[in-house]
């Protein structure tokens, strides 16, 4: 058996692979070989490490040294300094100052240290393409326990007592779903996994499938035992080629080890699992639409009841859970329901995986106990909003969720508390927005998505989302009217009450929450024809406050239209006839001299003589006036 003095765990998730981690691995292996260290240092390509913003990343064990943004050019230095001379390369380490020591260990970095890993327990620790490494970390022990030592009823009872709720969005109790299906007498039942994940900004399930595919299979084996199913499908969107590859490899390996197929572990239990690749339709994340897609039909939801537990895939009893839900199952069976309930709250037990993205320093994949305040996630784990910008809102729950403002950041992350804000926990997408985001435009963005992804089966969703999108478009173009706000709210309530499936029932959430918490922005767009963030190009004018201008030239260099003129030590000016309202100057100015005015200012500034000082123009008096 080979024994190494150190192991390099190099992230091989989609993000880091895009950043060059495969080339990095090859370079590292070659350099170690050249130095005669190939038998001393083990290089392992893992799944997603989670710290996506810093990729490619690697961790050296047993020292627990974390390197970030590593390039092929850094490889000789790492090998020479770290592995030969024993001096970790500090310039490649985590940059934020830490209190404990000068060399930041992975366990001391807040992004990692404040997480609690259960569904992601193997994150960054195993080669996703080797079943032996999964087994070495207690893999398939829970499946063996469920198949050999437990009855289906005992498995169901353990999951019910754990309080695990479906992590796909709705939060329905997993044990209850299994129990309903187990009660149905039928020789043909199906166990299904939803790996479709269509929310913008979401990459939780993809990362689990890429990093730990065997945990999904093990969870499905246990679920199949609970409901007496002998056939399973994993529904994965075709845009996830790495996940599909690793899942297929995992299925083949599990069959070779006698963990899938006929007479698993000699228990007489049979289960075959195959992958079905979806075409990327968001509506196919809804369980009945997903099942119709597997059947080869158009992915459209059907009315319920009957529920899939009684009449699902091919009209047979079926259970569908998402990837993260299955990833929790083995640990519950292995450690018990009480262990699982030790984290979280009474009604929202365990942990939840989130994908942090948007205007946040530490973009990546995290797992935290349910009940943790949003503020702790965004500021302590996420590192807050970068570049000195102000936090504005966090979009939770994807297109089906809502925008939560700053004054609600102490809200605990539980299913029941988040719903009270108007958002939903959803599958775990968490998009942070700063003061550069226009909330009317944000609502419009999500409506564009849901209107496009509506299957068109029911009129409330098909027509209602389109009507709302038209209203939002008019508002962002300066054609809105005051009654449009109330009209939007009325349409939202109608869509929620009458839509057939979850897509339509939750599509109004981004609109309702942005009106609820940011109505002043809607009113500014409508009444003053002014988008104060400068996002809606029809409703803004960029100009330079000459008294604040330092004449540094940064804005001039950033302007793609060469609309900014001015010499050194002379305040600059924007030529309104050339300006395309791209906001580049506004974003790069460090002195606050680039300002955003209403649409009505544009003609006045266009007609201003070159020699006329801008400070002589009464800027404030122009706000709210039409051209």
matplotlib code that plots the C-alpha trace (Angstrom):
import matplotlib.pyplot as plt

x = [0.0, 1.4, 1.9, 2.4, 3.8, 1.4, -1.7, -2.7, -6.5, -7.0, -10.5, -11.9, -15.4, -16.7, -15.6, -12.0, -11.8, -12.8, -10.0, -7.4, -7.3, -6.7, -3.6, -2.6, -2.8, -0.7, 1.9, 2.0, 2.4, 5.1, 7.0, 6.9, 8.1, 11.0, 12.0, 11.7, 8.7, 6.0, 6.0, 5.9, 3.2, -0.2, -2.2, -6.0, -8.5, -11.6, -15.0, -16.0, -14.1, -16.8, -14.6, -15.4, -14.4, -10.8, -10.4, -8.4, -7.9, -6.0, -5.5, -2.4, -2.9, -2.0, -0.9, -4.3, -2.7, -5.1, -3.9, -6.1, -6.0, -3.1, -1.7, 0.5, 3.3, 3.1, 3.7, 7.6, 7.5, 5.0, 7.1, 10.4, 9.3, 6.6, 7.4, 11.2, 12.1, 9.0, 8.1, 4.4, 4.1, 2.3, 1.7, -0.7, -2.6, -5.9, -5.4, -7.7, -5.9, -6.7, -6.3, -4.8, -1.7, 0.3, -0.1, -3.9, -5.0, -8.1, -9.9, -9.3, -10.7, -14.3, -15.7, -14.8, -14.8, -18.4, -19.9, -21.2, -20.9, -23.3, -24.7, -21.3, -19.2, -16.9, -16.5, -12.9, -11.8, -12.3, -11.7, -15.3, -14.3, -13.1, -15.7, -12.9, -12.4, -16.1, -16.2, -13.2, -15.3, -18.1, -19.7, -22.5, -22.5, -25.9, -27.2, -26.0, -27.6, -30.9, -30.9, -29.7, -30.8, -33.9, -37.4, -38.9, -41.1, -38.1, -36.3, -39.4, -39.8, -36.2, -36.5, -39.8, -38.3, -35.3, -37.6, -35.8, -37.7, -37.2, -34.4, -35.7, -37.7, -41.1, -39.8, -42.3, -41.4, -39.4, -40.4, -44.1, -43.7, -42.0, -44.6, -47.5, -45.8, -44.9, -48.5, -49.5, -49.6, -48.0, -45.2, -43.8, -42.6, -40.0, -37.4, -36.5, -33.8, -34.3, -30.9, -32.4, -31.6, -32.9, -32.7, -30.4, -27.5, -27.9, -25.2, -25.8, -27.0, -24.5, -21.7, -22.9, -23.3, -19.8, -18.1, -19.9, -22.0, -22.0, -23.9, -26.8, -26.8, -26.7, -29.5, -31.6, -30.9, -32.2, -35.2, -35.9, -35.8, -38.2, -40.9, -40.1, -39.0, -36.8, -36.2, -34.7, -33.9, -31.7, -33.0, -30.0, -30.0, -27.7, -25.9, -24.1, -21.8, -19.3, -22.1, -23.5, -20.1, -19.3, -22.8, -22.6, -19.2, -20.5, -23.4, -21.0, -18.7, -21.6, -22.8, -19.3, -19.2, -22.7, -24.2, -26.7, -28.4, -29.6, -29.5, -27.7, -25.3, -26.9, -30.2, -32.4, -33.2, -32.9, -32.4, -31.4, -30.7, -30.2, -29.6, -32.1, -30.8, -33.2, -33.2, -33.0, -36.7, -37.2, -40.7, -39.3, -38.1, -41.8, -42.2, -45.1, -43.6, -40.3, -42.0, -43.8, -40.4, -38.9, -41.9, -40.9, -43.8, -43.7, -42.7, -46.0, -47.4, -50.6, -53.3, -53.0, -54.4, -53.6, -50.2, -47.1, -46.9, -50.1, -49.8, -46.5, -44.1, -46.0, -48.9, -47.1, -46.3, -43.2, -41.1, -39.1, -36.5, -33.7, -30.0, -29.4, -32.2, -30.7, -27.2, -28.6, -30.2, -27.1, -26.0, -29.4, -29.6, -26.0, -26.1, -29.8, -32.7, -31.7, -28.2, -29.7, -32.1, -29.3, -28.8, -31.4, -34.8, -37.8, -39.5, -36.5, -34.0, -30.4, -28.4, -29.0, -26.7, -26.6, -24.9, -23.7, -23.3, -23.8, -22.3, -20.5, -16.8, -16.8, -18.8, -19.2, -20.9, -21.7, -23.6, -24.9, -27.3, -30.9, -31.8, -28.6, -29.3, -29.0, -26.5, -24.1, -24.1, -23.6, -21.1, -19.2, -19.1, -19.7, -17.3, -19.8, -20.3, -17.0, -15.5, -17.0, -20.5, -23.6, -25.7, -29.2, -31.0, -30.6, -32.6, -33.5, -35.3, -34.5, -37.2, -39.7, -38.3, -38.1, -35.8, -35.0, -33.8, -31.1, -33.4, -34.5, -31.0, -31.4, -34.1, -33.3, -32.9, -35.8, -38.7, -41.3, -39.3, -38.1, -41.7, -42.8, -40.5, -42.2, -39.3, -38.8, -35.7, -36.1, -33.4, -30.7, -29.8, -28.7, -27.9, -26.7, -27.3, -25.7, -26.6, -25.8, -28.8, -32.2, -34.9, -37.4, -35.0, -34.3, -38.1, -38.2, -35.2, -36.9, -40.2, -38.4, -37.2, -40.4, -42.5, -40.0, -40.0, -43.7, -45.0, -48.1, -50.6, -52.6, -53.7, -52.9, -49.2, -49.0, -50.8, -50.3, -46.5, -46.5, -48.8, -46.7, -43.5, -45.1, -45.9, -42.4, -40.9, -43.0, -41.9, -38.2, -38.7, -40.3, -43.8, -45.2, -48.2, -49.0, -51.8, -49.4, -48.1, -51.5, -52.3, -49.1, -50.1, -53.6, -52.3, -49.8, -52.6, -54.6, -51.7, -50.8, -54.4, -55.1, -51.9, -51.7, -48.1, -45.4, -43.8, -46.9, -47.8, -44.4, -43.5, -45.0, -42.7, -39.9, -42.4, -44.3, -41.2, -39.6, -42.8, -43.1, -39.6, -38.5, -41.7, -39.9, -37.9, -41.0, -42.4, -39.2, -39.3, -42.9, -43.2, -39.8, -38.7, -35.5, -33.6, -31.3, -29.0, -28.4, -29.5, -32.5, -30.9, -34.0, -34.4, -31.0, -28.4, -24.8, -22.9, -19.8, -19.9, -17.1, -16.5, -15.8, -13.9, -10.2, -9.5, -7.7, -8.9, -10.1, -13.6, -12.3, -10.3, -13.3, -15.7, -16.2, -17.7, -15.0, -17.8, -15.8, -13.5, -11.1, -7.4, -5.2, -6.2, -9.3, -12.7, -14.0, -17.4, -19.6, -20.8, -24.5, -24.8, -22.2, -23.1, -24.9, -25.6, -23.4, -22.5, -18.8, -17.7, -20.0, -18.6, -14.9, -15.0, -13.6, -14.5, -18.3, -17.9, -19.9, -23.6, -26.8, -29.6, -33.1, -33.9, -35.0, -31.5, -30.2, -31.4, -30.4, -26.9, -26.7, -27.4, -25.0, -22.2, -18.8, -17.5, -20.5, -19.5, -21.8, -22.1, -24.1, -26.9, -29.4, -29.2, -31.7, -34.4, -34.2, -35.2, -38.6, -39.1, -40.1, -38.1]
y = [0.0, 3.4, 5.9, 9.6, 12.3, 14.8, 14.9, 17.7, 17.9, 19.9, 21.2, 19.6, 21.1, 22.8, 26.3, 25.4, 23.2, 26.3, 28.1, 25.5, 23.0, 20.1, 21.7, 22.6, 18.9, 17.8, 20.4, 19.5, 15.8, 16.5, 18.8, 16.3, 13.6, 15.8, 16.4, 12.7, 13.3, 11.3, 8.6, 11.1, 13.6, 12.4, 14.6, 14.1, 15.8, 16.2, 17.6, 21.1, 22.5, 25.2, 28.4, 29.1, 32.8, 31.9, 29.0, 27.1, 26.1, 23.3, 22.1, 20.3, 17.7, 16.9, 20.6, 21.9, 24.6, 26.3, 27.8, 30.0, 31.3, 28.9, 28.9, 26.6, 29.2, 28.8, 25.0, 25.1, 27.5, 25.4, 22.2, 23.8, 25.9, 23.7, 20.2, 20.4, 23.1, 22.8, 26.5, 27.0, 29.8, 32.6, 34.7, 32.0, 31.7, 33.2, 37.0, 38.2, 38.7, 36.1, 36.5, 33.1, 32.8, 34.2, 31.0, 30.7, 27.1, 26.0, 25.4, 29.0, 30.7, 31.9, 30.7, 27.1, 27.3, 28.6, 25.8, 22.5, 19.8, 16.9, 16.7, 18.0, 15.9, 14.6, 18.0, 18.4, 15.2, 12.4, 11.6, 11.6, 9.0, 6.3, 4.4, 3.1, 6.6, 7.0, 3.6, 4.6, 7.4, 5.1, 5.1, 2.5, 1.6, 3.2, 1.3, -1.9, -1.1, -0.3, -3.4, -5.9, -4.7, -2.6, -3.1, -0.6, 0.7, 1.3, 3.2, 5.4, 6.0, 7.1, 9.6, 10.9, 11.3, 13.2, 16.0, 16.1, 18.3, 18.2, 20.4, 21.0, 24.0, 23.2, 21.7, 18.8, 16.3, 13.6, 10.8, 11.5, 11.4, 8.0, 6.7, 7.7, 5.8, 2.8, 2.3, 1.8, -1.8, -2.2, -4.4, -1.6, 1.6, 4.2, 6.1, 9.3, 12.0, 15.6, 16.9, 19.4, 22.6, 25.4, 28.4, 31.3, 31.5, 27.9, 25.3, 23.2, 20.0, 20.2, 20.4, 17.5, 15.3, 16.2, 15.9, 13.0, 11.0, 7.9, 9.7, 10.3, 6.6, 5.5, 7.8, 6.4, 2.8, 3.6, 5.3, 2.4, 0.1, 2.2, 2.3, -1.1, 0.2, -1.7, 1.0, 4.5, 7.5, 10.4, 13.4, 15.6, 18.5, 17.9, 21.2, 19.3, 17.1, 16.6, 15.6, 13.2, 11.6, 11.1, 9.8, 7.3, 6.2, 5.9, 3.7, 1.4, 1.1, 0.4, -2.4, -3.9, -3.9, -5.5, -2.3, -1.9, -4.4, -7.9, -9.2, -6.3, -7.4, -10.8, -9.5, -10.4, -6.7, -5.5, -1.9, -0.6, 3.2, 5.0, 8.6, 10.6, 13.8, 16.7, 19.5, 22.3, 23.3, 25.0, 23.7, 20.1, 20.8, 20.4, 16.7, 15.8, 17.6, 15.8, 12.5, 13.3, 14.2, 10.8, 9.2, 10.9, 13.4, 17.2, 18.3, 19.8, 19.6, 17.8, 18.5, 16.9, 14.7, 12.0, 12.7, 10.9, 8.7, 7.1, 7.7, 9.1, 7.9, 5.8, 6.1, 4.0, 4.9, 7.1, 9.2, 12.2, 13.9, 16.3, 15.7, 17.4, 15.5, 12.2, 13.3, 13.7, 10.2, 8.0, 10.1, 10.0, 6.2, 5.8, 8.2, 8.3, 10.8, 12.4, 13.2, 14.9, 16.9, 18.2, 20.9, 23.3, 24.2, 22.2, 22.6, 23.1, 20.4, 19.7, 21.8, 23.5, 23.9, 27.4, 28.7, 32.2, 34.5, 38.1, 41.1, 39.1, 38.6, 34.9, 33.4, 29.7, 26.7, 26.5, 24.3, 25.8, 24.8, 25.8, 28.7, 30.6, 34.4, 35.7, 38.3, 35.7, 34.0, 37.1, 38.9, 36.3, 33.4, 35.4, 38.2, 41.0, 43.2, 44.0, 47.2, 49.3, 49.1, 48.9, 45.8, 46.3, 42.9, 39.2, 37.2, 33.9, 31.0, 31.9, 33.0, 31.5, 33.5, 37.1, 39.9, 40.4, 43.9, 44.9, 45.5, 41.8, 40.3, 39.0, 36.7, 33.0, 30.8, 28.4, 27.5, 29.2, 32.4, 33.0, 32.6, 35.4, 37.8, 37.0, 34.8, 31.1, 29.0, 27.2, 24.9, 27.2, 29.9, 33.1, 36.1, 39.2, 42.6, 46.0, 49.6, 49.4, 47.1, 48.5, 46.5, 47.2, 45.8, 42.8, 42.0, 42.4, 40.0, 37.2, 37.8, 37.5, 34.1, 32.7, 34.0, 32.3, 29.1, 28.8, 25.6, 27.5, 24.9, 27.2, 30.7, 32.4, 31.6, 31.8, 35.1, 36.6, 36.5, 38.1, 40.9, 41.6, 41.6, 44.1, 46.4, 46.1, 46.8, 50.0, 51.1, 50.6, 52.5, 55.5, 54.7, 53.6, 55.0, 55.2, 52.7, 50.1, 49.3, 48.4, 46.5, 44.5, 43.5, 42.5, 40.3, 38.7, 37.6, 36.2, 34.2, 32.8, 31.7, 30.1, 28.7, 25.0, 24.4, 25.9, 27.8, 30.1, 30.1, 31.5, 33.6, 36.8, 36.6, 38.7, 41.4, 41.4, 41.6, 44.4, 46.4, 45.7, 46.7, 49.0, 50.8, 54.1, 52.8, 52.0, 55.4, 57.1, 55.3, 56.2, 59.7, 61.2, 59.1, 58.5, 55.2, 56.3, 53.3, 54.1, 50.6, 51.6, 53.5, 55.4, 56.9, 58.2, 60.8, 60.6, 63.8, 64.8, 67.1, 69.4, 70.5, 66.8, 65.9, 65.2, 65.1, 61.7, 60.5, 57.1, 57.7, 59.0, 55.8, 53.6, 55.2, 53.0, 55.9, 58.5, 60.7, 62.1, 65.1, 67.0, 67.6, 67.0, 69.1, 70.3, 68.9, 66.5, 66.6, 64.0, 64.7, 63.8, 63.3, 60.5, 59.0, 55.6, 55.3, 52.3, 53.3, 52.5, 55.9, 55.7, 52.3, 53.3, 56.7, 56.6, 60.1, 60.2, 62.9, 60.9, 61.4, 59.9, 62.4, 61.9, 61.6, 65.2, 66.5, 65.1, 67.8, 70.6, 69.3, 68.7, 72.4, 73.6, 75.7, 74.2, 77.2, 77.2, 75.7, 72.8, 74.1, 77.1, 74.7, 74.1, 70.3, 69.7, 71.7, 69.4, 66.3, 65.1, 67.4, 65.9, 66.7]
z = [0.0, -1.0, 1.8, 0.9, 3.2, 1.7, -0.5, -2.8, -3.2, -6.3, -7.1, -10.2, -10.2, -13.3, -12.2, -11.4, -14.5, -16.5, -14.7, -15.8, -13.0, -15.4, -16.8, -13.3, -12.3, -15.2, -14.5, -10.8, -11.5, -14.1, -11.8, -8.9, -11.2, -12.3, -8.7, -7.8, -5.5, -7.4, -4.7, -1.8, -2.9, -3.9, -6.3, -6.3, -8.5, -6.3, -6.9, -6.1, -3.1, -2.7, -2.7, -6.4, -6.3, -5.6, -8.1, -9.1, -5.5, -3.8, -0.2, 1.0, 3.7, 6.5, 7.0, 6.0, 3.8, 1.4, -1.9, -4.1, -7.6, -8.5, -12.0, -13.9, -13.5, -9.7, -9.8, -9.7, -6.7, -4.8, -5.3, -4.5, -1.5, 0.0, -0.8, -0.9, 1.6, 3.8, 3.5, 2.4, -0.2, 1.6, -1.5, -2.8, 0.5, 1.7, 1.8, 4.6, 7.9, 10.5, 14.3, 15.1, 13.0, 10.2, 8.1, 7.4, 7.7, 5.9, 9.2, 10.2, 7.1, 7.9, 4.6, 5.7, 9.5, 9.8, 7.7, 9.0, 6.3, 6.1, 2.6, 1.5, 3.9, 1.2, -0.5, -1.7, 0.1, -2.4, -6.0, -7.4, -10.0, -7.5, -5.6, -3.3, -1.9, -1.2, 0.5, 2.6, 4.1, 5.3, 1.8, 1.3, 5.0, 5.4, 2.4, 3.8, 7.1, 5.5, 3.3, 5.8, 9.2, 8.6, 7.2, 4.8, 7.6, 9.9, 7.1, 6.6, 10.3, 10.7, 7.9, 9.3, 12.8, 11.4, 10.1, 6.8, 4.4, 0.6, -0.4, -3.9, -3.0, -1.6, 1.7, 1.8, 4.6, 2.9, 5.3, 4.7, 1.0, 1.3, 3.6, 1.2, -1.6, 0.6, 1.5, -2.1, -3.2, -6.6, -8.0, -10.1, -8.3, -9.2, -7.2, -9.0, -8.5, -9.7, -10.8, -13.3, -11.3, -13.5, -11.1, -12.3, -9.9, -8.5, -8.7, -5.6, -7.1, -10.0, -7.5, -5.4, -8.5, -9.7, -6.4, -4.7, -7.2, -5.0, -2.2, -4.6, -5.5, -1.9, -1.0, -3.8, -2.8, 0.7, -0.7, -3.0, -0.1, 1.8, -0.9, -2.5, -5.8, -8.2, -10.9, -10.6, -12.8, -12.3, -14.3, -15.2, -17.6, -20.6, -19.8, -16.9, -18.9, -16.1, -13.7, -16.2, -16.8, -13.1, -12.3, -15.2, -14.0, -10.4, -11.6, -13.5, -10.4, -8.1, -10.3, -10.4, -6.6, -6.3, -4.9, -7.8, -10.0, -9.0, -5.4, -3.9, -1.1, -1.2, 0.3, -2.7, -3.3, -6.9, -8.1, -11.5, -11.9, -15.2, -16.2, -18.2, -19.7, -19.8, -22.5, -20.0, -19.5, -16.2, -15.9, -15.9, -12.3, -11.4, -10.5, -12.7, -15.7, -15.0, -15.1, -18.4, -19.8, -18.9, -20.5, -23.8, -23.6, -23.6, -20.1, -18.8, -15.2, -14.6, -12.0, -8.6, -7.1, -7.9, -6.4, -7.8, -4.7, -6.0, -9.7, -11.0, -13.7, -16.3, -13.8, -11.3, -7.6, -7.7, -5.3, -6.5, -4.4, -5.4, -5.2, -1.9, -0.2, -1.2, -0.1, 3.5, 3.6, 4.2, 7.2, 8.8, 8.5, 9.7, 12.7, 13.5, 13.4, 16.7, 15.4, 12.4, 14.5, 16.7, 14.1, 12.8, 14.4, 15.4, 12.0, 9.8, 10.9, 9.7, 7.3, 4.0, 1.0, -0.7, -3.8, -3.0, -6.0, -7.1, -5.4, -2.6, -1.9, -1.4, -4.3, -3.8, -2.4, 1.4, 3.8, 7.1, 9.9, 9.3, 11.5, 10.9, 10.3, 6.8, 8.0, 9.2, 5.8, 3.8, 6.0, 8.0, 5.5, 2.3, 3.2, 2.6, -0.4, -2.2, -3.5, -0.7, -2.2, 0.1, 0.5, -1.0, -1.1, -1.4, -3.8, -2.2, -4.0, -7.6, -10.0, -7.5, -4.6, -3.5, -2.6, 1.1, 2.1, 4.6, 7.5, 7.4, 7.4, 10.9, 9.7, 10.5, 7.5, 8.0, 5.7, 7.9, 8.6, 5.0, 3.7, 6.1, 4.2, 0.9, -0.4, -0.2, 0.7, -2.6, -3.8, -2.3, -4.8, -3.0, -5.2, -3.4, -4.8, -4.0, -4.5, -8.2, -8.7, -9.8, -8.2, -10.9, -13.4, -11.1, -11.1, -14.8, -15.3, -13.3, -15.1, -18.4, -17.3, -15.9, -18.9, -21.3, -19.3, -18.8, -20.5, -21.6, -20.4, -18.0, -19.0, -15.7, -16.0, -19.8, -20.1, -16.6, -16.6, -20.1, -19.0, -15.9, -18.0, -20.4, -17.5, -16.0, -19.4, -19.8, -16.3, -17.1, -20.4, -18.7, -20.0, -16.6, -14.8, -11.1, -11.4, -12.8, -9.3, -8.1, -11.3, -10.9, -7.4, -8.6, -11.4, -9.0, -6.6, -9.5, -10.9, -7.4, -6.8, -10.2, -11.7, -12.1, -10.9, -8.7, -11.6, -12.0, -8.3, -7.3, -10.4, -8.9, -5.8, -7.2, -8.2, -4.9, -2.8, -4.8, -4.6, -0.9, 0.0, -2.8, -3.9, -3.9, -6.9, -8.8, -8.0, -9.0, -12.4, -12.9, -11.5, -11.9, -14.9, -13.0, -12.4, -9.6, -10.1, -13.7, -14.9, -16.9, -19.8, -20.8, -17.3, -16.4, -17.3, -16.3, -15.5, -13.6, -10.6, -11.5, -7.9, -6.9, -10.0, -9.4, -13.1, -12.7, -16.0, -14.9, -16.1, -19.4, -20.0, -19.0, -21.4, -24.5, -26.5, -25.8, -24.5, -21.7, -22.3, -20.1, -19.5, -16.5, -13.5, -15.4, -14.4, -17.0, -18.7, -20.4, -24.0, -23.7, -27.5, -27.3, -23.9, -24.1, -20.4, -20.0, -16.4, -16.8, -15.6, -12.6, -11.5, -11.8, -10.2, -6.6, -5.7, -6.3, -8.9, -11.6, -10.8, -12.0, -12.8, -14.3, -17.9, -18.1, -17.5, -20.8, -23.2, -20.9, -20.6, -24.3, -24.9, -22.3, -23.9, -23.4, -21.5, -19.1, -15.7, -14.9, -11.3, -12.6, -13.7, -11.0, -11.1, -8.4, -10.1, -13.2, -11.3, -12.1, -15.1, -18.4, -21.6]

ax = plt.figure().add_subplot(projection="3d")
ax.plot(x, y, z, "-o")
ax.set_aspect("equal")
plt.show()
